[in-house]
């Protein structure tokens, strides 16, 4: 991607969530979900 495309994506992400805090909260929620999925998969294969 070009630098302009990255800037446009960043601006759209900030605008869609309203605030930077909204973006960070959303990112944290996604990462927590991924971590729970990985833990579940690890438990499934570990037993």
mmCIF file of the N, C-alpha and C atoms, coordinates in Angstrom:
data_MODEL
# 
_entry.id   MODEL 
# 
loop_
_atom_site.group_PDB 
_atom_site.id 
_atom_site.type_symbol 
_atom_site.label_atom_id 
_atom_site.label_alt_id 
_atom_site.label_comp_id 
_atom_site.label_asym_id 
_atom_site.label_entity_id 
_atom_site.label_seq_id 
_atom_site.pdbx_PDB_ins_code 
_atom_site.Cartn_x 
_atom_site.Cartn_y 
_atom_site.Cartn_z 
_atom_site.occupancy 
_atom_site.B_iso_or_equiv 
_atom_site.pdbx_formal_charge 
_atom_site.auth_seq_id 
_atom_site.auth_comp_id 
_atom_site.auth_asym_id 
_atom_site.auth_atom_id 
_atom_site.pdbx_PDB_model_num 
ATOM 1   N N  . UNK A 1 1  ? 0.836   -1.191  0.000  1.00 0.00 ? 1  UNK A N  1 
ATOM 2   C CA . UNK A 1 1  ? 0.000   0.000   0.000  1.00 0.00 ? 1  UNK A CA 1 
ATOM 3   C C  . UNK A 1 1  ? 0.874   1.245   0.000  1.00 0.00 ? 1  UNK A C  1 
ATOM 4   N N  . UNK A 1 2  ? 0.338   2.235   -0.589 1.00 0.00 ? 2  UNK A N  1 
ATOM 5   C CA . UNK A 1 2  ? 1.079   3.490   -0.592 1.00 0.00 ? 2  UNK A CA 1 
ATOM 6   C C  . UNK A 1 2  ? 0.837   4.251   0.703  1.00 0.00 ? 2  UNK A C  1 
ATOM 7   N N  . UNK A 1 3  ? 1.642   5.224   0.926  1.00 0.00 ? 3  UNK A N  1 
ATOM 8   C CA . UNK A 1 3  ? 1.511   6.026   2.135  1.00 0.00 ? 3  UNK A CA 1 
ATOM 9   C C  . UNK A 1 3  ? 0.164   6.740   2.181  1.00 0.00 ? 3  UNK A C  1 
ATOM 10  N N  . UNK A 1 4  ? -0.300  7.227   1.035  1.00 0.00 ? 4  UNK A N  1 
ATOM 11  C CA . UNK A 1 4  ? -1.587  7.931   0.985  1.00 0.00 ? 4  UNK A CA 1 
ATOM 12  C C  . UNK A 1 4  ? -2.732  6.987   1.366  1.00 0.00 ? 4  UNK A C  1 
ATOM 13  N N  . UNK A 1 5  ? -2.676  5.749   0.894  1.00 0.00 ? 5  UNK A N  1 
ATOM 14  C CA . UNK A 1 5  ? -3.728  4.778   1.219  1.00 0.00 ? 5  UNK A CA 1 
ATOM 15  C C  . UNK A 1 5  ? -3.730  4.476   2.708  1.00 0.00 ? 5  UNK A C  1 
ATOM 16  N N  . UNK A 1 6  ? -2.557  4.369   3.312  1.00 0.00 ? 6  UNK A N  1 
ATOM 17  C CA . UNK A 1 6  ? -2.474  4.120   4.750  1.00 0.00 ? 6  UNK A CA 1 
ATOM 18  C C  . UNK A 1 6  ? -3.049  5.283   5.550  1.00 0.00 ? 6  UNK A C  1 
ATOM 19  N N  . UNK A 1 7  ? -2.758  6.487   5.112  1.00 0.00 ? 7  UNK A N  1 
ATOM 20  C CA . UNK A 1 7  ? -3.283  7.669   5.804  1.00 0.00 ? 7  UNK A CA 1 
ATOM 21  C C  . UNK A 1 7  ? -4.804  7.716   5.686  1.00 0.00 ? 7  UNK A C  1 
ATOM 22  N N  . UNK A 1 8  ? -5.325  7.412   4.504  1.00 0.00 ? 8  UNK A N  1 
ATOM 23  C CA . UNK A 1 8  ? -6.776  7.415   4.310  1.00 0.00 ? 8  UNK A CA 1 
ATOM 24  C C  . UNK A 1 8  ? -7.435  6.364   5.198  1.00 0.00 ? 8  UNK A C  1 
ATOM 25  N N  . UNK A 1 9  ? -6.845  5.176   5.270  1.00 0.00 ? 9  UNK A N  1 
ATOM 26  C CA . UNK A 1 9  ? -7.389  4.119   6.135  1.00 0.00 ? 9  UNK A CA 1 
ATOM 27  C C  . UNK A 1 9  ? -7.375  4.547   7.600  1.00 0.00 ? 9  UNK A C  1 
ATOM 28  N N  . UNK A 1 10 ? -6.305  5.178   8.026  1.00 0.00 ? 10 UNK A N  1 
ATOM 29  C CA . UNK A 1 10 ? -6.206  5.623   9.417  1.00 0.00 ? 10 UNK A CA 1 
ATOM 30  C C  . UNK A 1 10 ? -7.253  6.688   9.718  1.00 0.00 ? 10 UNK A C  1 
ATOM 31  N N  . UNK A 1 11 ? -7.446  7.623   8.819  1.00 0.00 ? 11 UNK A N  1 
ATOM 32  C CA . UNK A 1 11 ? -8.436  8.681   9.020  1.00 0.00 ? 11 UNK A CA 1 
ATOM 33  C C  . UNK A 1 11 ? -9.842  8.089   9.060  1.00 0.00 ? 11 UNK A C  1 
ATOM 34  N N  . UNK A 1 12 ? -10.131 7.155   8.167  1.00 0.00 ? 12 UNK A N  1 
ATOM 35  C CA . UNK A 1 12 ? -11.452 6.523   8.159  1.00 0.00 ? 12 UNK A CA 1 
ATOM 36  C C  . UNK A 1 12 ? -11.697 5.735   9.443  1.00 0.00 ? 12 UNK A C  1 
ATOM 37  N N  . UNK A 1 13 ? -10.675 5.054   9.930  1.00 0.00 ? 13 UNK A N  1 
ATOM 38  C CA . UNK A 1 13 ? -10.823 4.291   11.172 1.00 0.00 ? 13 UNK A CA 1 
ATOM 39  C C  . UNK A 1 13 ? -11.113 5.221   12.343 1.00 0.00 ? 13 UNK A C  1 
ATOM 40  N N  . UNK A 1 14 ? -10.410 6.329   12.409 1.00 0.00 ? 14 UNK A N  1 
ATOM 41  C CA . UNK A 1 14 ? -10.648 7.293   13.485 1.00 0.00 ? 14 UNK A CA 1 
ATOM 42  C C  . UNK A 1 14 ? -12.028 7.932   13.366 1.00 0.00 ? 14 UNK A C  1 
ATOM 43  N N  . UNK A 1 15 ? -12.434 8.240   12.165 1.00 0.00 ? 15 UNK A N  1 
ATOM 44  C CA . UNK A 1 15 ? -13.725 8.888   11.960 1.00 0.00 ? 15 UNK A CA 1 
ATOM 45  C C  . UNK A 1 15 ? -14.872 7.931   12.254 1.00 0.00 ? 15 UNK A C  1 
ATOM 46  N N  . UNK A 1 16 ? -14.710 6.657   11.904 1.00 0.00 ? 16 UNK A N  1 
ATOM 47  C CA . UNK A 1 16 ? -15.800 5.702   12.094 1.00 0.00 ? 16 UNK A CA 1 
ATOM 48  C C  . UNK A 1 16 ? -16.037 5.421   13.571 1.00 0.00 ? 16 UNK A C  1 
ATOM 49  N N  . UNK A 1 17 ? -15.006 5.434   14.384 1.00 0.00 ? 17 UNK A N  1 
ATOM 50  C CA . UNK A 1 17 ? -15.160 5.171   15.810 1.00 0.00 ? 17 UNK A CA 1 
ATOM 51  C C  . UNK A 1 17 ? -15.417 6.451   16.593 1.00 0.00 ? 17 UNK A C  1 
ATOM 52  N N  . UNK A 1 18 ? -15.174 7.575   16.004 1.00 0.00 ? 18 UNK A N  1 
ATOM 53  C CA . UNK A 1 18 ? -15.446 8.841   16.670 1.00 0.00 ? 18 UNK A CA 1 
ATOM 54  C C  . UNK A 1 18 ? -14.236 9.407   17.379 1.00 0.00 ? 18 UNK A C  1 
ATOM 55  N N  . UNK A 1 19 ? -13.530 8.588   18.126 1.00 0.00 ? 19 UNK A N  1 
ATOM 56  C CA . UNK A 1 19 ? -12.379 9.087   18.873 1.00 0.00 ? 19 UNK A CA 1 
ATOM 57  C C  . UNK A 1 19 ? -11.246 8.078   18.821 1.00 0.00 ? 19 UNK A C  1 
ATOM 58  N N  . UNK A 1 20 ? -10.082 8.537   19.180 1.00 0.00 ? 20 UNK A N  1 
ATOM 59  C CA . UNK A 1 20 ? -8.942  7.630   19.263 1.00 0.00 ? 20 UNK A CA 1 
ATOM 60  C C  . UNK A 1 20 ? -9.182  6.600   20.351 1.00 0.00 ? 20 UNK A C  1 
ATOM 61  N N  . UNK A 1 21 ? -9.837  7.013   21.424 1.00 0.00 ? 21 UNK A N  1 
ATOM 62  C CA . UNK A 1 21 ? -10.131 6.073   22.507 1.00 0.00 ? 21 UNK A CA 1 
ATOM 63  C C  . UNK A 1 21 ? -11.035 4.942   22.015 1.00 0.00 ? 21 UNK A C  1 
ATOM 64  N N  . UNK A 1 22 ? -11.983 5.288   21.155 1.00 0.00 ? 22 UNK A N  1 
ATOM 65  C CA . UNK A 1 22 ? -12.857 4.272   20.584 1.00 0.00 ? 22 UNK A CA 1 
ATOM 66  C C  . UNK A 1 22 ? -12.081 3.263   19.754 1.00 0.00 ? 22 UNK A C  1 
ATOM 67  N N  . UNK A 1 23 ? -11.125 3.752   18.988 1.00 0.00 ? 23 UNK A N  1 
ATOM 68  C CA . UNK A 1 23 ? -10.293 2.864   18.175 1.00 0.00 ? 23 UNK A CA 1 
ATOM 69  C C  . UNK A 1 23 ? -9.482  1.939   19.077 1.00 0.00 ? 23 UNK A C  1 
ATOM 70  N N  . UNK A 1 24 ? -8.883  2.502   20.126 1.00 0.00 ? 24 UNK A N  1 
ATOM 71  C CA . UNK A 1 24 ? -8.068  1.691   21.020 1.00 0.00 ? 24 UNK A CA 1 
ATOM 72  C C  . UNK A 1 24 ? -8.915  0.678   21.788 1.00 0.00 ? 24 UNK A C  1 
ATOM 73  N N  . UNK A 1 25 ? -10.119 1.075   22.210 1.00 0.00 ? 25 UNK A N  1 
ATOM 74  C CA . UNK A 1 25 ? -11.013 0.140   22.890 1.00 0.00 ? 25 UNK A CA 1 
ATOM 75  C C  . UNK A 1 25 ? -11.408 -0.994  21.953 1.00 0.00 ? 25 UNK A C  1 
ATOM 76  N N  . UNK A 1 26 ? -11.720 -0.661  20.714 1.00 0.00 ? 26 UNK A N  1 
ATOM 77  C CA . UNK A 1 26 ? -12.082 -1.685  19.732 1.00 0.00 ? 26 UNK A CA 1 
ATOM 78  C C  . UNK A 1 26 ? -10.932 -2.632  19.460 1.00 0.00 ? 26 UNK A C  1 
ATOM 79  N N  . UNK A 1 27 ? -9.738  -2.090  19.336 1.00 0.00 ? 27 UNK A N  1 
ATOM 80  C CA . UNK A 1 27 ? -8.559  -2.923  19.096 1.00 0.00 ? 27 UNK A CA 1 
ATOM 81  C C  . UNK A 1 27 ? -8.312  -3.844  20.276 1.00 0.00 ? 27 UNK A C  1 
ATOM 82  N N  . UNK A 1 28 ? -8.461  -3.323  21.487 1.00 0.00 ? 28 UNK A N  1 
ATOM 83  C CA . UNK A 1 28 ? -8.279  -4.155  22.682 1.00 0.00 ? 28 UNK A CA 1 
ATOM 84  C C  . UNK A 1 28 ? -9.284  -5.282  22.743 1.00 0.00 ? 28 UNK A C  1 
ATOM 85  N N  . UNK A 1 29 ? -10.528 -4.999  22.373 1.00 0.00 ? 29 UNK A N  1 
ATOM 86  C CA . UNK A 1 29 ? -11.564 -6.031  22.378 1.00 0.00 ? 29 UNK A CA 1 
ATOM 87  C C  . UNK A 1 29 ? -11.239 -7.124  21.372 1.00 0.00 ? 29 UNK A C  1 
ATOM 88  N N  . UNK A 1 30 ? -10.793 -6.736  20.196 1.00 0.00 ? 30 UNK A N  1 
ATOM 89  C CA . UNK A 1 30 ? -10.430 -7.719  19.164 1.00 0.00 ? 30 UNK A CA 1 
ATOM 90  C C  . UNK A 1 30 ? -9.268  -8.580  19.643 1.00 0.00 ? 30 UNK A C  1 
ATOM 91  N N  . UNK A 1 31 ? -8.254  -7.969  20.226 1.00 0.00 ? 31 UNK A N  1 
ATOM 92  C CA . UNK A 1 31 ? -7.093  -8.728  20.699 1.00 0.00 ? 31 UNK A CA 1 
ATOM 93  C C  . UNK A 1 31 ? -7.470  -9.673  21.836 1.00 0.00 ? 31 UNK A C  1 
ATOM 94  N N  . UNK A 1 32 ? -8.381  -9.243  22.710 1.00 0.00 ? 32 UNK A N  1 
ATOM 95  C CA . UNK A 1 32 ? -8.843  -10.138 23.778 1.00 0.00 ? 32 UNK A CA 1 
ATOM 96  C C  . UNK A 1 32 ? -9.569  -11.340 23.192 1.00 0.00 ? 32 UNK A C  1 
ATOM 97  N N  . UNK A 1 33 ? -10.379 -11.113 22.169 1.00 0.00 ? 33 UNK A N  1 
ATOM 98  C CA . UNK A 1 33 ? -11.087 -12.214 21.512 1.00 0.00 ? 33 UNK A CA 1 
ATOM 99  C C  . UNK A 1 33 ? -10.130 -13.193 20.862 1.00 0.00 ? 33 UNK A C  1 
ATOM 100 N N  . UNK A 1 34 ? -9.104  -12.674 20.205 1.00 0.00 ? 34 UNK A N  1 
ATOM 101 C CA . UNK A 1 34 ? -8.106  -13.542 19.568 1.00 0.00 ? 34 UNK A CA 1 
ATOM 102 C C  . UNK A 1 34 ? -7.373  -14.352 20.627 1.00 0.00 ? 34 UNK A C  1 
ATOM 103 N N  . UNK A 1 35 ? -7.025  -13.718 21.737 1.00 0.00 ? 35 UNK A N  1 
ATOM 104 C CA . UNK A 1 35 ? -6.320  -14.422 22.809 1.00 0.00 ? 35 UNK A CA 1 
ATOM 105 C C  . UNK A 1 35 ? -7.177  -15.544 23.383 1.00 0.00 ? 35 UNK A C  1 
ATOM 106 N N  . UNK A 1 36 ? -8.483  -15.283 23.564 1.00 0.00 ? 36 UNK A N  1 
ATOM 107 C CA . UNK A 1 36 ? -9.374  -16.330 24.086 1.00 0.00 ? 36 UNK A CA 1 
ATOM 108 C C  . UNK A 1 36 ? -9.480  -17.481 23.095 1.00 0.00 ? 36 UNK A C  1 
ATOM 109 N N  . UNK A 1 37 ? -9.556  -17.182 21.801 1.00 0.00 ? 37 UNK A N  1 
ATOM 110 C CA . UNK A 1 37 ? -9.623  -18.233 20.791 1.00 0.00 ? 37 UNK A CA 1 
ATOM 111 C C  . UNK A 1 37 ? -8.358  -19.079 20.795 1.00 0.00 ? 37 UNK A C  1 
ATOM 112 N N  . UNK A 1 38 ? -7.208  -18.422 20.918 1.00 0.00 ? 38 UNK A N  1 
ATOM 113 C CA . UNK A 1 38 ? -5.943  -19.170 20.932 1.00 0.00 ? 38 UNK A CA 1 
ATOM 114 C C  . UNK A 1 38 ? -5.824  -20.040 22.177 1.00 0.00 ? 38 UNK A C  1 
ATOM 115 N N  . UNK A 1 39 ? -6.293  -19.529 23.322 1.00 0.00 ? 39 UNK A N  1 
ATOM 116 C CA . UNK A 1 39 ? -6.266  -20.329 24.531 1.00 0.00 ? 39 UNK A CA 1 
ATOM 117 C C  . UNK A 1 39 ? -7.176  -21.548 24.399 1.00 0.00 ? 39 UNK A C  1 
ATOM 118 N N  . UNK A 1 40 ? -8.338  -21.352 23.808 1.00 0.00 ? 40 UNK A N  1 
ATOM 119 C CA . UNK A 1 40 ? -9.263  -22.463 23.615 1.00 0.00 ? 40 UNK A CA 1 
ATOM 120 C C  . UNK A 1 40 ? -8.651  -23.510 22.687 1.00 0.00 ? 40 UNK A C  1 
ATOM 121 N N  . UNK A 1 41 ? -8.019  -23.070 21.614 1.00 0.00 ? 41 UNK A N  1 
ATOM 122 C CA . UNK A 1 41 ? -7.392  -24.004 20.681 1.00 0.00 ? 41 UNK A CA 1 
ATOM 123 C C  . UNK A 1 41 ? -6.235  -24.727 21.358 1.00 0.00 ? 41 UNK A C  1 
ATOM 124 N N  . UNK A 1 42 ? -5.471  -24.028 22.181 1.00 0.00 ? 42 UNK A N  1 
ATOM 125 C CA . UNK A 1 42 ? -4.360  -24.646 22.882 1.00 0.00 ? 42 UNK A CA 1 
ATOM 126 C C  . UNK A 1 42 ? -4.848  -25.708 23.854 1.00 0.00 ? 42 UNK A C  1 
ATOM 127 N N  . UNK A 1 43 ? -5.959  -25.413 24.544 1.00 0.00 ? 43 UNK A N  1 
ATOM 128 C CA . UNK A 1 43 ? -6.526  -26.397 25.475 1.00 0.00 ? 43 UNK A CA 1 
ATOM 129 C C  . UNK A 1 43 ? -7.041  -27.609 24.717 1.00 0.00 ? 43 UNK A C  1 
ATOM 130 N N  . UNK A 1 44 ? -7.596  -27.404 23.542 1.00 0.00 ? 44 UNK A N  1 
ATOM 131 C CA . UNK A 1 44 ? -8.149  -28.499 22.773 1.00 0.00 ? 44 UNK A CA 1 
ATOM 132 C C  . UNK A 1 44 ? -7.032  -29.444 22.298 1.00 0.00 ? 44 UNK A C  1 
ATOM 133 N N  . UNK A 1 45 ? -5.922  -28.860 21.826 1.00 0.00 ? 45 UNK A N  1 
ATOM 134 C CA . UNK A 1 45 ? -4.820  -29.684 21.329 1.00 0.00 ? 45 UNK A CA 1 
ATOM 135 C C  . UNK A 1 45 ? -3.920  -30.205 22.444 1.00 0.00 ? 45 UNK A C  1 
ATOM 136 N N  . UNK A 1 46 ? -3.930  -29.513 23.569 1.00 0.00 ? 46 UNK A N  1 
ATOM 137 C CA . UNK A 1 46 ? -3.055  -29.909 24.677 1.00 0.00 ? 46 UNK A CA 1 
ATOM 138 C C  . UNK A 1 46 ? -3.541  -31.126 25.436 1.00 0.00 ? 46 UNK A C  1 
ATOM 139 N N  . UNK A 1 47 ? -4.784  -31.494 25.255 1.00 0.00 ? 47 UNK A N  1 
ATOM 140 C CA . UNK A 1 47 ? -5.325  -32.631 26.009 1.00 0.00 ? 47 UNK A CA 1 
ATOM 141 C C  . UNK A 1 47 ? -5.442  -33.848 25.181 1.00 0.00 ? 47 UNK A C  1 
# 
